[in-house]
Amino acid sequence: MAITDRSDRDAEIIGREGVDDLEAILSVSNTDVDEAIHTVADNADAIFTWDYEKGARPALNKLYEKAKHSQWNGQTDLDWSIDVDQEKFAAMISEMRRAGMAEMGIDLKGTPFETWNDKEWTQLSMETQNWSLSQFMHGEQGALLCTAKIVETVPWIDAKYYAATQVMDEARHVEVFAQYLDTKLSGHYPINAHLKMLLDDIINDSRWDMTYLGMQVMVEGLALAAFGMAMQTTPDPLLKQLLRYVMSDEARHVAFGVLSLKEFYAGLSEPELLERQEFAFEAAVRMRDRFLQQEVWDRMGVDVKKAIKLFDQPDEVKNQDPFQQLLFSKIVPNCKKLGLLDANDGWLRKRFDSLGVTQFEDWVDTGEEYELLDAVTQDREAAAETA
């Protein structure tokens, strides 16, 4: 299928002319920050299946059995008695942040940060943590709704069985993130507008495989990478354990998407695959946009455009940011395994090239990796050996 008017079509997909158009990114804001209820139309059909043959899809059946074995309790398997000194930990992270900026040669002259003292840098780290974990929590609720939708809409009994276990996983994730924010940190943030738009689009789409692609592969794939980075950098033992256990579940969730969609996408036409490629590109851009954390700058009393001066670099430099790149380290190999990277003359590959993330294409895909990340089973086996 010939692809014409690439720039016009890309602008239509992402809602702006350029992928790095800062003015357009910042023009998107959450206008309903005080709402307690948010309604999204769910246009999908609920599908019954009368084929109850368990194990007809062995890979999904194996995942289902693993999920049953690896359930954990957020109240008893995490030590909530651990005292969390957020300010102390934030100061430690702040020092690392400034050291990293110095190493990158970032010049703070002419920015709001030029005259900041230790207290302000520490406050920024605290607000960033509050914001990040709030977005994780909101994303997990999105996953909760999407997985409940998958139970309804997927036509295979093995997939329904597994998706039901993920509904429990996602409820647990929302629970533990909310509890950590409420009892250990210093405040919540409302959902980021870019994340909210993406979740709305995923839930609104009538096609069951788009729910898989948007949530299981894209959102959960980025979350898996982000949780891994957060776990490696946090000095808080409670948060480290919480993230290890959430990652144990998330790896299965992404694998669920990859294993299910690989079979389905093998039977799609090039035009149908292009629709999925476009959806993946839009999701990638929206997820990247949210990490500008404009809500944090607003709360710190810093002009957002001036704050983001630190990011105001040429595209070829901006897209080499190792943090931004690593967020896609799980997404790109999974998209390749699904055949999305190179379908339609490499349509999605070209877009991922523009984001500077294609170098991850040969990393292990999560369909093969999930058992290595099963921290719950690892801890239980270790405890049994020492008993």
C-alpha positions in Angstrom: 0.0 0.0 0.0 1.5 3.4 -1.0 1.8 5.9 1.8 1.4 9.5 0.6 1.5 12.9 2.3 3.4 11.6 5.2 3.7 14.9 7.1 0.0 15.7 6.6 -1.0 12.3 7.8 1.3 12.4 10.8 0.0 15.8 11.8 -3.6 14.4 11.7 -2.6 11.4 13.8 -0.8 13.3 16.6 -2.7 16.6 16.3 0.2 18.9 15.5 2.6 19.6 12.7 5.8 18.5 14.4 6.4 15.7 16.9 8.5 18.1 19.0 6.3 21.2 18.7 6.5 22.4 22.3 3.8 25.1 22.0 1.3 22.5 20.8 2.3 20.0 23.5 1.8 22.6 26.3 -1.5 23.8 24.8 -3.0 20.4 25.9 -4.2 20.7 29.6 -6.5 18.9 31.9 -9.4 21.2 32.4 -11.3 18.9 34.8 -8.8 18.6 37.6 -11.5 18.7 40.3 -13.8 16.0 38.8 -14.2 12.8 40.8 -15.9 10.9 38.0 -14.9 10.7 34.4 -17.1 9.0 31.8 -15.8 7.5 28.6 -18.0 5.8 26.0 -17.1 2.1 25.6 -18.2 1.1 22.1 -17.2 -2.5 22.2 -19.4 -5.6 22.0 -19.3 -8.2 24.8 -18.5 -11.6 23.3 -19.5 -14.9 24.7 -17.7 -18.1 23.6 -19.1 -21.6 23.9 -15.7 -23.1 23.2 -14.4 -23.9 26.7 -11.3 -25.9 25.7 -8.7 -24.8 28.2 -5.2 -24.9 26.8 -6.1 -24.5 23.1 -3.6 -21.7 23.1 -0.7 -23.2 25.2 1.3 -20.0 25.6 -1.8 -18.2 27.1 -2.6 -21.1 29.3 0.9 -21.2 30.6 0.6 -17.4 31.4 -2.7 -18.0 33.1 -1.2 -20.7 35.4 1.8 -18.5 36.2 -0.6 -15.6 37.1 -2.6 -17.8 39.5 0.6 -18.9 41.2 2.1 -15.4 41.4 -0.7 -13.5 43.0 0.4 -11.3 46.0 -1.4 -9.3 48.7 -0.5 -5.6 48.8 -1.4 -5.5 52.6 0.6 -8.5 53.8 3.5 -8.9 51.3 4.7 -5.3 51.6 6.0 -3.9 54.9 4.0 -0.7 55.4 5.6 -0.2 58.8 8.8 1.1 57.0 9.2 4.8 57.7 9.6 6.9 54.5 11.5 10.1 54.9 10.5 11.6 51.6 12.5 14.8 52.1 15.7 12.9 52.8 15.3 10.6 49.9 14.4 13.6 47.6 17.6 15.4 48.6 19.6 12.3 47.6 17.9 12.1 44.3 18.3 15.9 43.8 22.1 15.5 44.2 22.1 12.8 41.5 19.9 15.0 39.2 22.3 17.9 39.5 25.3 15.8 39.0 23.8 14.3 35.9 22.9 17.7 34.5 26.5 18.9 35.1 27.9 15.8 33.4 25.7 16.5 30.4 27.0 20.1 30.3 23.5 21.7 30.8 23.9 25.4 31.4 21.4 26.8 33.9 22.1 30.4 33.1 19.0 32.3 32.0 16.7 29.6 33.4 14.6 29.8 36.6 17.0 27.3 38.2 20.1 29.5 38.1 19.5 30.9 41.6 17.9 27.8 43.2 19.2 26.5 46.5 19.2 23.0 48.0 15.7 23.4 49.4 14.2 24.3 46.0 16.0 21.4 44.3 14.8 19.0 47.0 11.2 20.3 46.7 11.4 19.7 42.9 12.4 16.1 43.5 9.5 15.6 46.0 7.0 17.1 43.5 8.4 15.0 40.7 8.0 11.9 42.8 4.4 12.8 43.8 3.6 13.5 40.1 5.3 10.3 38.7 3.6 8.0 41.2 0.3 9.7 40.7 0.5 9.1 36.9 1.5 5.5 37.6 -1.6 5.2 39.7 -3.9 6.8 37.1 -2.4 4.6 34.4 -3.0 1.5 36.5 -6.7 2.4 36.8 -6.8 2.8 33.1 -5.3 -0.7 32.9 -8.0 -2.0 35.3 -10.8 -0.7 33.0 -9.1 -1.9 29.8 -8.4 -5.4 31.1 -12.0 -5.7 32.3 -13.0 -4.7 28.8 -10.7 -7.4 27.3 -12.4 -10.1 29.4 -15.7 -9.0 27.7 -14.4 -8.6 24.2 -11.7 -11.1 23.4 -13.1 -14.2 21.7 -10.8 -16.9 23.2 -11.5 -18.6 26.5 -7.8 -18.9 27.4 -7.4 -15.1 26.9 -10.6 -14.4 29.0 -9.2 -16.6 31.8 -5.8 -14.8 31.9 -7.4 -11.3 31.5 -9.5 -12.0 34.6 -6.3 -12.5 36.6 -5.0 -9.2 35.3 -8.1 -7.4 36.5 -7.1 -8.5 40.1 -3.5 -7.5 39.4 -4.5 -4.0 38.3 -6.8 -3.5 41.3 -3.9 -4.4 43.5 -1.6 -1.9 41.7 -4.1 1.0 42.1 -4.5 0.0 45.8 -0.8 0.0 46.6 0.1 3.2 44.6 -2.8 5.0 46.3 -1.8 3.8 49.7 1.9 4.8 49.2 0.9 8.2 48.0 -1.6 8.7 50.8 0.6 7.4 53.7 4.2 7.9 52.7 4.3 11.0 50.4 3.1 14.5 50.4 0.4 14.8 47.8 -1.4 13.6 44.7 -1.5 15.1 41.2 -4.5 14.9 38.8 -4.1 12.8 35.7 -1.9 14.3 33.0 -3.9 15.5 30.0 -1.9 13.5 27.5 -2.2 10.3 29.5 -5.9 11.0 29.9 -6.5 11.5 26.2 -4.6 8.2 25.4 -6.6 6.2 28.0 -9.9 7.7 26.6 -8.9 6.7 23.1 -8.0 3.1 24.1 -11.3 2.6 26.0 -13.4 4.3 23.3 -12.1 2.1 20.4 -14.6 -0.7 19.5 -11.9 -3.2 18.4 -10.7 -5.6 21.0 -7.2 -5.8 19.6 -6.8 -2.0 19.9 -7.4 -2.4 23.6 -4.6 -4.9 23.7 -2.2 -2.8 21.6 -2.9 0.4 23.4 -2.8 -0.9 26.9 -1.0 -4.2 27.0 1.8 -3.4 24.6 2.2 0.4 24.6 1.1 1.8 28.0 2.1 -1.3 30.1 5.3 -1.6 28.0 6.4 1.9 28.9 5.3 1.4 32.5 7.4 -1.7 32.8 10.5 0.2 31.6 9.7 3.3 33.8 9.1 1.1 36.9 12.5 -0.6 36.3 14.3 2.7 36.2 12.5 4.0 39.3 13.3 0.8 41.2 17.0 1.1 40.4 17.2 4.8 41.5 14.9 5.0 44.6 16.7 4.7 47.9 13.4 3.8 49.6 13.2 0.0 50.4 9.4 0.0 50.6 9.0 1.6 47.2 11.7 -0.6 45.7 9.8 -3.8 46.9 6.5 -2.4 45.7 7.9 -1.7 42.3 9.6 -5.1 42.1 6.2 -6.8 42.7 4.3 -4.6 40.4 6.9 -5.2 37.6 6.5 -9.0 38.2 2.8 -8.6 37.2 3.4 -6.0 34.5 5.8 -8.3 32.6 3.1 -10.9 32.4 0.6 -8.3 31.2 2.8 -7.1 28.3 3.5 -10.8 27.4 -0.2 -11.3 27.3 -0.6 -8.6 24.7 2.3 -9.9 22.6 1.3 -13.5 22.7 -2.4 -12.7 21.8 -1.7 -10.1 19.1 1.0 -12.1 17.3 -1.5 -14.7 16.2 -4.2 -12.1 15.4 -2.0 -9.7 13.5 -0.6 -12.5 11.3 -4.0 -12.6 9.6 -4.5 -8.9 9.0 -4.1 -7.0 5.7 -1.6 -4.2 5.1 -4.3 -1.5 5.4 -5.5 -3.1 8.7 -1.9 -3.2 10.0 -1.4 0.4 9.0 -4.3 1.4 11.3 -2.5 -0.4 14.2 0.8 1.2 13.3 -0.7 4.7 13.3 -2.3 3.9 16.7 1.0 2.8 18.1 2.7 5.9 16.9 0.1 8.2 18.4 0.3 6.3 21.7 4.1 6.6 21.7 3.9 10.4 21.2 1.3 10.9 23.8 3.2 8.9 26.4 6.4 10.9 25.6 4.6 14.2 25.8 3.4 13.5 29.4 6.9 13.2 30.7 7.4 17.0 30.3 5.6 17.0 33.6 4.2 20.5 33.1 1.9 20.2 36.2 5.1 20.0 38.4 6.4 23.3 36.9 3.1 24.9 37.5 3.0 23.8 41.2 6.6 25.0 41.7 5.7 28.4 40.4 8.0 28.2 37.4 7.0 29.3 34.0 6.6 26.1 32.1 8.2 27.3 28.8 11.2 28.6 30.7 11.5 25.4 32.7 11.5 23.3 29.5 14.3 25.4 28.2 16.4 22.5 29.4 14.7 20.4 26.8 14.9 23.1 24.1 17.6 21.4 22.1 17.9 20.4 18.5 15.8 17.3 17.7 18.8 15.1 17.0 20.0 15.9 20.6 16.6 15.8 22.3 15.8 12.4 20.9 19.1 11.0 22.3 18.0 11.6 25.9 18.8 8.2 27.5 15.7 8.5 29.8 13.3 9.2 27.0 14.9 6.4 24.9 14.9 3.7 27.7 11.1 4.3 28.2 10.7 2.6 24.8 13.1 -0.3 25.5 10.1 -2.7 26.0 7.8 -1.3 23.3 10.1 -1.4 20.3 11.0 -5.1 20.4 7.4 -6.0 21.1 6.2 -4.0 18.1 8.8 -5.7 16.0 7.7 -9.2 17.1 4.1 -8.2 16.2 5.2 -7.3 12.7 4.3 -3.6 13.2 7.7 -2.2 12.9 8.3 -3.1 9.2 4.8 -3.6 7.8 3.8 -1.1 5.0 7.4 -0.4 4.0 8.6 0.2 7.5 6.0 2.9 8.3 6.3 2.6 12.1 10.1 2.1 11.9 10.4 5.5 10.3 8.4 7.1 13.0 10.3 5.4 15.8 13.5 6.6 14.0 12.2 10.1 14.4 11.8 9.5 18.1 15.3 8.0 18.4 14.2 4.7 19.8 14.7 2.1 17.1 18.0 0.8 18.6 16.0 -1.3 21.0 14.4 -3.4 18.2 16.6 -6.5 18.9 16.3 -6.4 22.7 14.4 -9.4 24.1 10.7 -9.2 23.7 8.5 -9.5 26.8 6.8 -12.6 25.6 10.1 -14.4 26.2 11.3 -12.3 29.2 8.4 -12.3 31.6 9.5 -15.4 33.6 12.8 -13.8 34.4 11.0 -10.8 36.1 8.8 -13.0 38.4 10.0 -11.4 41.6 7.1 -12.9 43.6 8.1 -16.5 42.8 11.8 -15.7 43.3 11.2 -14.3 46.8 9.0 -17.2 47.8 11.5 -19.8 46.6 14.3 -18.0 48.5 12.2 -17.9 51.7 11.5 -21.6 51.4 15.2 -22.4 51.0 16.0 -20.5 54.2 13.0 -21.8 56.2 
